[in-house]
């Protein structure tokens, strides 16, 4: 029959046969002769294994072919014939059994870490390989990081100053923005040190050439030893879900969305940030996949705008330059920062680990940091560690920062008020634009129409002498039933030509919508933001 025999096994023929059968049955009491599935290292879900090649650790799909190679590296398989034993490939029954069996003896893998790390208890994870306590594979081959076993707060402060000096040439608007950038590094290094989500890191610059992409590259290089694989913001939610699926299956710890040039409104991104597990359809297949979501997500852009709930889930980082051509700046303290980081990677990793370790040794003091909703564990582990080392609360950068949601609410409030004052009955977007922008070029008759025009032009740029009706309609429709200053937009159905009719209604005293009350001078607006509504907006503009 089939025998699985260790390389170099010196047992006699009968002992070989016995130990082979026992290994296949999982019943041997002698570890050195037992086929141990844990030698396959580990996996995420049911379909991936850790693969180490070219100094890069990645997750690869498990297949019969892949498993054959792994098993032949671990054991020699022989088959008894007329002329004695001869080497053979592993039997397919064994391969299928390993793939389909209950893998209670296979080690569970929840993360592949790009660098030495810390555990939830603050223990340093500096040895290359699998760590059972965190169920993670640490990529530390060839790295030597010198971290004190019991660092003090003073050690953490020295480490922080060194990291801040590394970023000295980047034009952070405030010192808290630099602290928030350093929190990206600590989050990536300590991703298994806390359960739950980490916020979206949103890097915004006032002009191109300010270094928003380079600062991400520097931080990622410290952790991984190489520049990040960046991607653009997908055009649709479905595209984004499929792209994220590929990232998760590969075990990637980073999702870098580079140079976002439009307001970001992706519901799947909202979910990805806060979800512990993320499910989507695999790109190019009909297969649904599910995997743990522990990625550090960074987005950058000029005058970056975050729509929907993203602004609540983001940690803003602002870069500001005061020169016309920032790409031509000179006089940097670190002339070639890419080469510098690659050369000093171990030093900067040690600084990050020193801050995290010192914070844990001190008992995880809050240091004045107020926990951010949905990110409580991150706040206690990362934000508080940054404050412990720097005296700066990275979450304070969120206060006083104008987000898209804030601006939308302000604009909506102005639109509701001025529109209600201008129109005495429900109307359509096209008729409202006709009133504010007469076709004959004359001056609007009502006193409040110039104020309405200012608000409309904030929402949509002028096209052929008037704002785009589709953009105006989409804005109002997104905020239907949203109450601002006691007013809200309410659809009154569709009128002539199938165009939607809107009015401004009064909210009841309890803060809810009062569908029976309307403003004496009622407002008019456009539809809910769907493909059908966009078509209505276009027809509206054409007919009026």
Secondary structure by P-SEA (a helix, b strand, c coil): cbbbbcccccccaaaaaaaaaaaaacccccccccccccccccccccbbbbbbcccbbbbbbbcaaaaaaaaaacbbbbbbccccbbbbcccaaaaaaaacccccccccccccccccccccccccccccccccccccccccccbbbbbbccccaaaaaaaaaaaaaaacccccccaaaaaaaaaaaaaaaacccccccccbbbbbbccccccaaaaaaaaaaaacccccccccccccaaaaaaaaaaaaaacccbbbbcccccccccaaaaaaacccbbbbccccccbbbbbbcccbbbbbbccccccccccccbbbbbbbbcccccccccccccccaaaaaaaaaaaaaaaaaaaaaaaaaacccccccccccccaaaaaccaaaaaacccccccccccccccaaaaaaaaaaaaaaaaaacccccccaaaaaaaacccccccccccaaaaaaaaaaaacccccccccaaaaaaaaaaacccccccbbbbbcccccccbbbbbbbbbcccccccccccccbbbbbbccccaaaaaaaaaaaaac
